[in-house]
Amino acid sequence: MRVHPSILLGASAVCIVSPAIFTHPVLALTGPEINRIAQQTSVFISVQKRDRNSRGSGFTASSNNGKYYVVTNKHVTEGWQEVSVRMHDGEYYVATNVTEFANTDLAVIEFESSRSYPVVKMAPTVEVGQDVFVSGWPPATLGSDGTIVRQFIYGRVSADLESTVLGNGYQVAYSAPTEPGMSGGQVLDASGRVVAIHGLGGLSEPEYIASRTDRSVDDPIVSNLVSTSKTGLNYGIPVSTFLSQSAANGIYLNFDVSSEPVQALGTPVANASDAAPNAAPDRIEDINAGLDVLNSTFDTIQRGQNVICGFLGC
């Protein structure tokens, strides 16, 4: 069956369920094919905060009449003053709004564009043992020439956790050598559908893990995560959690959701982003470009305010 949460402004969200007579498994794609899907929908995020600047990853989840909606982690945007997003074509946009979920490490960034950008397909089910891929922008790939490269990493789901184990929505564990900066990135299945939002992994410092799970540094669970994170174990928030909590957080959008099972991955995939590593969509030569866009926008607003004050006497 397919589930399509509909756009209902100012009303309760409705899921339209269309039963299918026959349910066929979705065909598995090759690693390069999945990478091309991730390449077109992965987003690099720059955040200007009061005390510091930060960066993260996200993906285009929905669009409506020139408005686009990017899903990421709340810890990426938390404390934001201005946010910019970089799309696969190298264009930067300043966010018009950011919605942060309550009690879940999720956020939705809105921006407007006259260009056409693809959005992801989502699958509300994820199973232990299935192959997954994580796409995101880790600053750790920053080279001597000031370039960062999007990473596309293969892994496998290793555990389905109870919601109370970590909190903040984290319920999917998977093995993949992710890095900081990939938070908010998409976790895709073997057919290229997003099954989870990546958010925890790559660092073993207790302060980092505690801040993302709303626990104290001395919590035994944090200590356990510190030891397991060194082995490459990561945690994500299931897409089903995002879909079920969207309306409660004021997000009424159309999502492309497919519930069909996926076939097992047939072609081995290298554990790296070696597919078209020099392609423009996968490289950012100026890591500060997103923040420069924000500063330029702020300067324009400030000049406008100065002109008005010159006439009105602020």
N, C-alpha and C positions, 0 to 999 in steps of 0.2 A: 504494500500500500504506500501511498504518498501522503504526507502531511504538510499542509501549507498554512502556517499562521497568517491571517489576513491583516491588511491595514485597516484599523478601525480607530480613527481619531476621537478621543474623548469617550470611548466605549470600551467594554471588556473585549479581550482578545478571543478570537474564535479559531479553532482548528478545523479545517475542512478535510475530512477523511474520505478518500475515494477507494473503496475496496477493489482489488484486482482479482479476476478469475484465476489467473495463473501468476505465480511469483517465480521469476527466474533470477538466478544469481547475476549480479553485475559483473561484467567482464573485468578481469585484472589487467592493468596497464603495465608497460615496462617502466623501469626507473626513470629514463629520460622523458617519457611521456608525462609521468606524474610531476617531474621537475618543471616541465614547461607550464603546467597548470599552476604550480606554486609560484613560478616566476611572474606570471601575469597578475596574480592576486596578492602577493606579499607586499607589505607596506613598511617603509622605514619611518619611524616616529621620532620627532625632536620635541622636547618639552622644556619650556622656560618656566622655572619655579622661582619663588621668592628668594630662596637661599642657595640654589644651585640649578644647573641644567642637567637633563638626563635624556637618554635615548632608549628606544625599545622597538619592538616589532608588532605587527598586526596584520590583518587581512580584510579585504573588502567583502562584506557579508550581505549587503543589500543596496539597492539604489531606487530612487523614486523622483522622476522629473528633474534630473540634474543634481539631485542631492545624493550623496554617497555616505555610507555608514561603515566604519572600520571598527572591528572588534579587537580588543587588546586586554591587557591586565590592568586592574585598578592601581596596582603599585607602580605602573609605568606613568600614569597621569596624575596620581595623587599629589595635591598641592599645586596643581597647574595654574599658571597665569595666562600663558599662550601656548598653543600646540600647532605644529605643522606636520604634514604627512608628505612623503615622497612616493610617487607612484612608479610603476615599472618603466614608464616612458621618460623618467627623469624629471617630470613636472612636480613642483612643490605647491601645496595649498595650505592656507591657514584655516584651522578648524573654526567652525561657526558655533559649535557647542560640544560639550563633553558630558556624558551621562555615566556616573559611577554607580555600580550596583551596591545595594546594601547587603552586608554579610557574605559577599562573594567577591573574589578577586577578579572582577570583570569590569570593563568600561567600554562604551561605544563613542567613537569620535565621529562627528558630522562635518562634512565639507561640501562645497558646491563646485561644480565644473561643467563646462559645456562639452567636454570631451566624453567619449564613451569608454568606460572601464568594465571589465568582466567582474562578476561576483562568484563566490565559491558555491559549490554544492555541499550540503551537509548530510551526514548520516547519524541518526540519534542513537545508534547502538555501537558498542565497542566490546570486543571479547578478548580474554586472556589468550595469548598465543598468536594473535594476528599481527601481520606486518604493518608497520607505520613509518611515516616519514615526517621529519620536523624541518620547517623552513623558517629562517630568521636571519637577523643582522647582528652578529656579535662584534663589538668593537675590538675584541681580541685578535681579529684578523687584520687589524690596522697595520699596513706595511710602512716601510721607510718612505714611500712616496706619498703617504697620507691617504691611502685608499683602503676602504673596507669592502669585503666581498660577502654577499649573501651566502649562507650555508644551507645545504639540503642534505639531511642526515638520515640514514636508515636506522630503524630500531624495531623492537618487538614489545608488545604489551605484556607485562609480567604480573600484574595484580590489579584486581578490582577492589577498591577500598570502601569501607563504610564511611558515610559522610562525616561521622564524628571523629575519625582517626586523626585527620589533619585539620579539618575545618576549612573555611573560606572557599569551599566548592571543590577542593582537590580530591579526586576519587580514582584517577587512572594513573598507574605506575608503568613506566616503560624504560627500556634500556636504550640509550642513545648518548653519544658524547657531545652534549649541547654545551653552550657557553653563555655567560652573561650577555645581555643585549638581545637574546632570542626570546625573552619573555614576551608573551602576547602573540607569538607566532603560531601558525597553524600546524596541527598534527593531522596528517592525511592518511587515509587507508589506501589499499592497493588499487582502488579505482579512482583515486584523486579526490575523494570527498573528505571534508573536514570532520573528524570525529572528536577532537578535543582541542582545547586552547592550552598551549604550553606555558608554564609559569614558574616552575620550581626545579632547579637543577643546575649543575655546572660549578657551583661553589660550595665549599664545605664549612664556611665560617658560621658558627651558631647564630650570630647576630643577623646574618642574611636570611637564614631559614626561619628564625623566630619572627622576623618582621613580616614575612609572607604567609605565615600560618597563624598569626595573632596569638602566639604563645610566648612565654617567658624563655629567656636564654637557658634557665636552669631546668626547664621541662624535660623529663626523660625522653619524650618523643623527639624533641629537638636533638638530643644527644644521639639517638638512634639514626636520625636522618643525616647527621654530620658524618657518621661512619659509612652509611650506605651511599651517600652522594659521591664519595671518592671512587666508587666502582662504576659510576656513570648512570646510576638510577635516577630517573626524572619523574616529575609529577605534573599532571595536567587536569583541567576542568572539562568534563564531558560536554559535548555539544548539547546533549539532552538537558543538562542543567541550564545552559544559556537560553535554550528555547523555552523551558518551563518558567524561567524567572524574568524573561524580557518584559512581559506585560506588567508585572508587579513593579518594575522599575521604570515604567513609562515608555517602554519601547514597543511600538505597534508597527511592525514592518512585515513585508513579504519576504520569506526565505525559501530558497530552493532546497527542499528536504526530500531525501530518498531513503526509504527503509529497507530496500532489498538487500539481501546478504551479498557479500563480495566473494569472488573466487579467490583461492590461495594464489599468492604471488608465484609466478612461474619462472621469471628471469632473475638471476642473482643481480644484486645492486651493490655497487661500490659504496663504501661508507664515507662519502665526501661529496663536495659540490664540484666535481670535475667535469660536468656536462656544461660546455660553453662557458668556461671560467672567465673569459675575457669579454663576454657579452655585456653591452651597456646596461641592461636591466639588472645585472648582478654585481655591478661595481659602482661605488660612490667615491669619486676622487677627492671631493671636498666635504669632509665630515661635518663641517660647521655651516654648510649651505642652508640647512633647515633652520638653524638659529638665526642666520643672516636674514632669511625671509621674515621671521618674526620681528627682528629688530627694525627692518625696513618698514614693516606695517606699523609698528609702534611709532616710529619717527614721523610717518605720514599723518597719523592720528594726532600726534603732538603738534605738528605744524598747523594742522587745521584748527586745533583748539587755540593756538596762539593768535591766528588770524581773527577768529571770533572774538577772543578777548580784546584784541586791538580795537575792534569796533564797539564792543559792549562794555569794556572795562571790567574784566573779571577780578 
